[in-house]
Every structure is written in structure tokens, then in C-alpha cells.
């Protein structure tokens, strides 16, 4: 069996009055992500990990923020398109592991919904999708509440 591993990373600033989406789930918060799309930093990192495993570049190459078609787009649609690329290339997702660094709000209550949403889009079992959340103990831009960063590791197989 052939396997490939990909890593993804993304970061977005937070601002008042914007909706917050993470892992395809709306998170109740008075703040959301500044972005061209809906700003789902978790899905963006996951897309980058999948594209990296395929050696097909990054999310910006496939969905540039200069393209008005992607203005405000639901990032789940981007993940659907990247997942289709994975399948077109003859690969399937083995597992994904996401780490979300966000000072607030607390994400633990939303992780089951994120895992289910991502698993459904990827066409895998929920046991193949890991989502973890952490704070940065009030250190750095995440700790000051200025933004969120996400790391994604993916394994694909033939």
C-alpha cells in the first residue's frame, strides 16, 4: 500500500461582529475570523494538508483570495473540492489530526460536531478524524485573543 503524509497550517485574525466557523461548525462567539471566505481556519489547514500530501500546492493556489467566486464561500465547499481531488488522484483518506489553538471560546463542546462534519465531507468514519483544542496560556497573538492557528496532519493511502 502506498501512503503519503501532508501537513497543513493556517492562521486568521479575530475581529468583533464576525461569525466564527471551525471544522465546519458555527461556534457561538462575539468574534469571528477576518478572511476572504468564511474564515474556517481548521478547514483551510486541513485542505493544505491534503493538497500537500498530493504535492498539488496549497489552498491559495486552488482558491485564490483574489477570485471573487470565493468571497464569503462556505469552507466546507472548498474541502469537498479538495476531497474530490484526492479521490480523482486515486487516493483515500486514512486519517486526519487537527490541533486548534484559540484562547476563547472553549471548543470542547463543539469537537464532536466538528469531527462528524469533517468525517462526512471526507467520506471516512468519525474515528478517523481527530480534533484537539488548546490555548496558548495567554502567550503570543493567540493568547492575547488576536487570532487562531491550526495545524493539520493527514495520511492518505492508495
N, C-alpha and C positions, 0 to 999 in steps of 0.2 A: 504494500500500500504506500502510495506517495502522500507525504504530508508537507504542509507549509505553515509557517507561523508568521503572523503580522502583528505589528504594534501600531497603535493609534494614540494620538494626543490632541486635545483641543482645549481651548480656554475662551471664555466670554466674560465681558464686564457685566455687572449688575446695575440696573437703574430702577428708580421708583416708577410705579404705574404700568409696568410691562408684565405680561403673563410669563409664568415660568413653566417650561416643559422640560422634563428629564426622562429619558428612556421611554419616550412616547406617552408619558403620563403628565397631566396638568397637576402641578403642585401648588396648593394654596399658599400664597405669599403676596406681600405688597410690592414685591420687586421681581423683575424678570431679566432676561438676557438681552443685551444690545447685540443685534445681528441683522443680517440681510434676510435670512429665513426666519423661522420661529425661534431659532437660537438653541435648539436642543443639543447642548454640548456633549451629552452622553452618546446620542446617536451619531453626531459628527465624528467623535473619536472612534466609534465602532466602524463607521464607514471607512475611515482612514486605515484602520487595522485590516479590514477585509481587502481593500484596494492594495494595501502594501503587501499582503500575502500573495496577491495575484501579480505583483510588480506592475501595477497599472497606474501609478501615480497617487495623487491624493484627491480629497474631496473638492478642493478648489479647481483642480484641472477638469473634473467632470461636471461640477455645478458652480461655475464662477459667480462671485457676488456682483460682477458687472453685468450679468444677464438678468433682465427684468422678469424672465419666466420664473425665477427662483425667489423673487421678492415675497416675503411672508409665507413661503411654502411650508407645509407641514413636513417636518424632517422624516416622518415615517415613510413618506413617498420617496425620499432620497434613499433610505435604507432598502425599500422594496426594489428600486432600480439597481442598487449595488448587489443585492442578493441575487437578482436575475443575472447579473454579470458573472457572479460566482458559479451559478448553475450552467450558464452558457459555455463557460470555460471547462466544464466537466468536473467541477469540484462540489463538495458539500461541506457544510459547517460541522466541525467536530465539537467545538465548544468556544464560548466567549467568556471573558472575565473583565469586568469593568470596575474601576475604582474612581469614585466621585469625591472630590474634595470641595466641600462647601461648609461654611461656618454656620449658616442658618438659612432656611428652617431645617429641622431634623427630618431626615429622609427615611428612617427605618420603617415607618408605617406605610410607605409608598413602594418599598422594594419589591414585595410580591407582585404588585400590579406591573411594575417595570419589567420584571423577569418574564411574566406571562405575555406582555405586549411584544417584547423583543423576540421571544421564542416563536410566537405566532408569525411574525414577519419573516424570521429566518427559516421557518419551516422545521424547527427542531423541538425537542422536548424541553420543558422548563428546567429540567435537571442539567441541561447543557448550557444554561445561561446563569452566570454569577454576576451579581451587582452588590458592591460593597460601598459604604459611605463612611467618610471620615471628615474630621475638621482638621485644621492646622494649628490647633491650640492657640488661636488668635495671632499667629505669626504670619507675616507676609500679606500679599494682596487678598488672599482668600480669608485669612484670619481677620483682616480689617473689614470684611464684608464687601469688598470691591468687585469680586468676581468668583468664578468657579472654574476648576480644571478637572479634566477626566483623562484617565489612562485606560486604554483598551488593549487586551491581548487576545488574539484569536488563533484558532487552529482550524485549518481546512484540510480536507482529505479527498483523495481520489479512490 
